[in-house]
Amino acid sequence: MLETKQPEQWVKPYGDTLGDGRVQLSFTLPVALDERAKEGAKRLAAQMGLDEPAVVHCEDMGQGFSFYVVYGQCKHQVDLNSYTVVKPEYEVMDKDGINALIAEKMKRRMVVVGACIETDAHTVGIDAIMNMKGYNGHKGLESYHEIRAINLGAQVDSEDLVTRAIEENADVILVSQVVTQKNIHLDNLTKLADLLEAEGLRDKVILVVGGPRISHELAKELGYDAGFGVKSYAEDVASFAIHEWIKRH
């Protein structure tokens, strides 16, 4: 059977009218705020490919730094059907469906141990997925009666996370990485995966990572089973976890 190519679907940003390419860009410069710095911010935006750039907001941040918001028109467009996106393949279910499937297939509660590891002190991501109240109207894993959710919090050493996962006989290890300066999240995530390999546990647990700069493709490259970025909720993680558990067993 011949594969049929999807028709082209070209898109570009818009602000006032469709196709005008209007975008907003913000950045910091390592110089004090003055007219020369404002002009430099505008010229930088032009070099990035924006037509008619304008600095619409700027602030002096002190100690030789300044912040800028620039408007401009993007020249470029992209064909949405010219590429594929790597993402985990599973059926997203609601909480009741997930609980029912866990009870039917596992015949016990699923154990999920989660943490922000190493130097990451931001609990917003792990709490959104794990805590009872969840986030944005989506209840967290603690509210699922067929899941035992153990949230270790922030700045947890990878060694301690692995030890706790062994003690709890965890089915799933869930890691949140919000801090990404100088790509420290890559080092942290690699360390955890290597520790699990060294302990002979990597194939025995479902390893999941989430965060604002996490993609499924990146997670797979780092040795994880799935990666979840922004707009991911507890039901996304739980649906993947139970489907992955069923696939393995």
Order of alpha helices (4+ residues) and beta strands (2+ residues): beta-beta-alpha-beta-beta-beta-alpha-beta-alpha-beta-alpha-beta-alpha-beta-alpha-beta-alpha
